[in-house]
Amino acid sequence: MRRYLLALLFLSVTPTWAAEVRELTWSEMIPPDAPLQETSDAPIHDLSKLADVLSAESAPAATQQSPAAPVVPALNDQVVKLPGYIVPLDVTDDGKVTEFLLVPYFGACIHVPPPPSNQIVLVKYPKGVEMDALYEPFWIQGPLKVESSSSELADAGYLMTADEVYAYQQ
């Protein structure tokens, strides 16, 4: 009986390594041997050039820089947290965004050309996140998949069904 209880206890305890969440940067989503492309790990909350970005809104839509950019296969199934900006794709009647593109800088896919596909994550978040302002950065957290997808706005090189989406704080 004692062995049975110990075995049950052992099976019900989640190992601490399984809960490890890797904080990922956008540059880590580009293979080291990939052709150079413009990326930035600058603070994503710097809105000092917001007026410049918004002025581009009236311009015609631009095409994506690299819709089939190389990805990092080793990231597949890693549990990560990644900061970025939400570009809504699916919004519920009560105003919650349940599917979106996560991009590294404000205005990507809407006000300025979409970044390369290895700098875009298609996120599915069934709980939905309330979007008070599109210029607010967020963290997404969950298992990352190396899987390409297309939307009406851009191609993404990664996919995540997020466990958590929350306001960005350094």
Backbone torsions as a table, in degrees:
resi	resn	phi	psi	omega
1	MET	NA	-42.0	-179.0
2	ARG	-63.5	-41.8	177.4
3	ARG	-61.8	-41.1	179.6
4	TYR	-60.5	-45.5	179.8
5	LEU	-65.5	-39.8	178.5
6	LEU	-65.1	-41.4	179.0
7	ALA	-64.0	-42.2	178.2
8	LEU	-63.1	-43.3	178.6
9	LEU	-62.6	-44.3	179.8
10	PHE	-60.6	-43.2	-179.1
11	LEU	-71.1	-26.9	-176.6
12	SER	-87.3	-12.9	-179.8
13	VAL	-88.7	126.3	177.8
14	THR	-79.2	131.5	178.9
15	PRO	-63.1	145.0	-177.7
16	THR	-64.1	-31.3	-179.4
17	TRP	-66.0	-27.1	-178.7
18	ALA	-70.0	-24.0	-178.2
19	ALA	-88.8	-4.0	-179.3
20	GLU	-62.1	130.3	177.8
21	VAL	-116.2	124.6	180.0
22	ARG	-88.0	127.0	174.1
23	GLU	-82.1	115.4	-173.3
24	LEU	-101.5	143.9	172.2
25	THR	-106.0	159.1	-178.9
26	TRP	-63.7	-35.5	-178.5
27	SER	-67.2	-26.0	177.9
28	GLU	-72.3	-8.9	-179.6
29	MET	-91.6	3.4	178.1
30	ILE	-112.4	127.3	178.5
31	PRO	-60.0	143.3	-178.6
32	PRO	-58.5	-30.0	-177.8
33	ASP	-94.2	9.2	179.8
34	ALA	-73.4	151.1	175.8
35	PRO	-57.3	146.9	-179.4
36	LEU	-60.3	139.5	175.3
37	GLN	-144.0	157.5	-177.5
38	GLU	-74.9	120.6	175.8
39	THR	-136.5	167.2	179.3
40	SER	-151.7	133.1	171.0
41	ASP	-109.9	24.9	177.2
42	ALA	-66.0	160.9	179.7
43	PRO	-53.4	126.2	-175.4
44	ILE	-80.3	-4.0	-178.3
45	HIS	-98.4	4.8	-179.6
46	ASP	-80.4	108.3	-177.9
47	LEU	-104.8	24.3	-176.0
48	SER	-63.4	-23.5	-179.6
49	LYS	-108.4	23.9	-178.1
50	LEU	-57.3	-41.8	-178.9
51	ALA	-61.4	-40.3	178.8
52	ASP	-63.1	-42.4	-179.3
53	VAL	-65.8	-45.0	-178.4
54	LEU	-66.8	-29.7	179.6
55	SER	-67.0	-24.5	178.4
56	ALA	-75.3	-9.1	-176.2
57	GLU	-60.3	-34.4	-176.9
58	SER	-79.2	-10.5	179.3
59	ALA	-74.2	159.0	177.3
60	PRO	-63.1	152.0	-179.7
61	ALA	-60.7	137.6	-180.0
62	ALA	-97.8	156.9	179.3
63	THR	-83.3	156.8	-178.5
64	GLN	-67.0	141.1	-176.4
65	GLN	-61.1	-51.5	-179.8
66	SER	-145.0	91.2	-176.0
67	PRO	-70.2	-11.1	178.8
68	ALA	-130.4	44.7	-179.1
69	ALA	-66.8	147.3	-179.1
70	PRO	-65.7	146.3	-178.7
71	VAL	-113.9	176.9	179.7
72	VAL	-107.2	100.6	-177.7
73	PRO	-57.0	-30.2	-178.2
74	ALA	-65.0	-15.6	178.6
75	LEU	-78.6	-12.4	-177.0
76	ASN	-58.8	129.2	178.0
77	ASP	70.1	9.0	174.1
78	GLN	-78.6	141.3	175.5
79	VAL	-87.0	117.4	-173.7
80	VAL	-130.0	164.7	166.5
81	LYS	-128.6	136.1	-172.2
82	LEU	-139.7	132.2	178.2
83	PRO	-89.5	151.1	176.7
84	GLY	175.0	-168.8	-178.0
85	TYR	-113.3	145.4	-176.7
86	ILE	-93.8	130.1	172.2
87	VAL	-115.4	102.6	-173.6
88	PRO	-62.4	139.4	173.0
89	LEU	-116.5	-36.9	-178.4
90	ASP	-135.5	121.8	-178.1
91	VAL	-122.7	132.9	179.6
92	THR	-75.9	169.0	178.7
93	ASP	-60.4	-28.3	179.8
94	ASP	-92.9	14.9	171.7
95	GLY	84.1	19.5	177.9
96	LYS	-100.1	136.3	179.2
97	VAL	-88.2	118.7	-177.4
98	THR	-107.1	-14.8	175.8
99	GLU	-143.7	133.1	-177.2
100	PHE	-158.1	165.6	170.9
101	LEU	-96.1	134.3	172.0
102	LEU	-101.4	127.3	-177.2
103	VAL	-127.8	158.2	-173.0
104	PRO	-78.6	-14.9	-178.1
105	TYR	-142.6	156.2	-177.8
106	PHE	-63.3	138.3	173.9
107	GLY	89.7	-10.3	-179.7
108	ALA	-58.9	136.8	178.8
109	CYS	78.3	-16.8	-178.6
110	ILE	-115.2	-57.1	-175.1
111	HIS	-98.9	-23.5	179.7
112	VAL	-134.6	166.2	-177.9
113	PRO	-57.5	146.7	176.0
114	PRO	-62.2	143.4	175.8
115	PRO	-70.9	174.2	176.1
116	PRO	-57.0	155.0	-176.0
117	SER	-60.7	-26.1	178.6
118	ASN	-79.8	5.7	175.6
119	GLN	-118.7	21.3	179.0
120	ILE	-134.8	133.9	175.7
121	VAL	-118.8	124.8	171.2
122	LEU	-81.0	120.8	-175.9
123	VAL	-114.9	132.0	172.5
124	LYS	-111.2	127.2	-177.6
125	TYR	-138.7	86.3	-174.7
126	PRO	-53.7	-31.7	178.7
127	LYS	-65.4	-30.4	-178.8
128	GLY	80.6	145.8	177.2
129	VAL	-120.0	134.7	178.5
130	GLU	-76.2	133.1	-177.8
131	MET	-109.5	96.9	176.8
132	ASP	-78.9	-36.9	-179.4
133	ALA	-151.8	132.5	-177.8
134	LEU	-70.9	-15.9	-177.9
135	TYR	-86.2	0.8	179.0
136	GLU	-85.5	131.7	177.2
137	PRO	-80.1	154.6	-179.4
138	PHE	-134.4	159.2	166.5
139	TRP	-99.5	139.0	167.2
140	ILE	-114.7	147.0	-178.7
141	GLN	-142.6	135.5	178.3
142	GLY	157.8	-173.9	179.7
143	PRO	-76.1	127.2	-179.6
144	LEU	-91.2	137.6	176.2
145	LYS	-114.8	137.2	172.9
146	VAL	-88.6	95.0	-173.8
147	GLU	-153.1	126.6	-179.2
148	SER	-84.8	150.6	177.4
149	SER	-152.8	160.8	179.5
150	SER	-124.9	143.9	173.0
151	SER	-131.1	178.0	179.2
152	GLU	-67.2	-17.1	-177.7
153	LEU	-98.5	-37.2	-175.8
154	ALA	-170.6	166.6	172.4
155	ASP	-93.6	140.5	179.2
156	ALA	-116.0	143.8	179.2
157	GLY	-95.2	-11.6	-177.5
158	TYR	-132.5	158.6	-179.2
159	LEU	-138.0	143.0	174.9
160	MET	-145.1	134.2	163.8
161	THR	-96.7	103.3	-169.8
162	ALA	-71.7	140.3	171.5
163	ASP	-84.5	-35.2	-177.9
164	GLU	-143.1	144.3	170.9
165	VAL	-136.3	123.0	-177.0
166	TYR	-149.1	160.9	-176.6
167	ALA	-58.0	140.6	-179.8
168	TYR	-71.6	129.9	171.8
169	GLN	-143.1	131.8	-179.1
170	GLN	-73.6	NA	NA
